[in-house]
Amino acid sequence: CFGKTLIEHVITGLKSAGITDIVIVVGFMKELIKLHLGDGKKIGVHITYVDNNDYDRANGWSISLAKSVIHEPFILSMSDHVFEPGAVLAFVERVRGKTESYLLVDKKIDTISDIDDATKVLEKNGNIIEIHKKLTNYNSIDCGIFYHTPEFFDALTKSQAQGDFSNTGGVKEMASRGKMHVIDIGKFHWMDIDTKRELDILERDFAKFFAKKTASATPKSC
C-alpha cells in the first residue's frame, strides 16, 4: 500500500508523533515480520519483539504479554489501522501526561466502510459507557488506537480471569473503574483494513493524504 506494508504505515504514524520505541507482539508468520522490519533502524525506530505462541487467543492476550517490557504509559495501536498523517500526532498531544486511559473514536459513523465489523462505542461526557461490535445503541466507533497506563495490564488480567481474552474486555474493565475515556478523531480520516476491498478503498481515497509530506514535528515520547 503506497510502497509500504500496513504495519509500516502504523509505525510511521507513531514515529511522526515522536514515538520511536516500538513493541510488536508477533505470532502467526512471526519470522517473516521480523525479517521484514528487523530492528526498526531502516524506519528510524527501535523495535522490541514479544512472541505470542498462543496467537489463536483474542488480542487482549497478545497485549498482556507486552507487560514484561512496558513499565510506563504507552500508546497501543492495532497493526492494520491506517490513519491520515497528523491524526496520531493530534491524539498523542491530547493524552500527554494523562493518568487514565483514552481511546480515539470517530463520530463520523456514516464514513465507516464496514459498520458491521466495526467496534461500536457508547460514550457520555467523554467517558465510555459500553463498547462492543454488537452494540445497537452507540454514538462513535473505536479507531483502534489507545493511550494506557500500566494499570491496563491489571484490567486485562481481571477480564481474562473471567474468560474474556479480548482487548475490549480490558477496556470494559477500565470503564467500570471510571478510567476509560474517549477523544474524537474529528476532521481526520482512518481505515481498518481487513479485506482486499478495504485496501482498494484505502489506496483510492487516501492517496491525497499520503501524497502530502507528513508533519515533521516530533514531540517527546509519552
C-alpha positions, 0 to 999 in steps of 0.5 A: 500500500503506497510502497509500504506494508500496513504495519509500516504505515502504523509505525510511521504514524507513531514515529511522526508523533515522536514515538520511536520505541516500538513493541510488536507482539508477533505470532502467526508468520512471526519470522517473516515480520521480523525479517521484514522490519528487523530492528526498526533502524531502516524506519528510524525506530527501535523495535522490541519483539514479544512472541505470542505462541498462543496467537489463536487467543483474542488480542487482549492476550497478545497485549498482556504479554507486552507487560514484561517490557512496558513499565510506563504509559504507552500508546497501543495501536492495532497493526492494520489501522491506517490513519491520515498523517497528523491524526496520531500526532493530534491524539498523542498531544491530547493524552500527554501526561494523562493518568487514565486511559483514552481511546480515539473514536470517530463520530463520523459513523456514516464514513465507516466502510464496514459498520458491521465489523466495526467496534461500536462505542457508547460514550457520555461526557467523554467517558465510555459507557459500553463498547462492543461490535454488537452494540445497537445503541452507540454514538462513535466507533473505536479507531483502534488506537489507545493511550494506557497506563500500566494499570491496563495490564491489571484490567486485562488480567481481571477480564481474562480471569473471567474468560474474556481474552479480548482487548475490549474486555480490558477496556470494559474493565477500565470503564467500570473503574471510571478510567476509560475515556474517549477523544474524537478523531474529528476532521481526520480520516482512518481505515481498518483494513481487513479485506482486499476491498478495504485496501482498494478503498484505502489506496483510492481515497487516501492517496491525497493524504499520503501524497502530502509530506507528513508533519515533521514535528516530533514531540517527546515520547509519552 
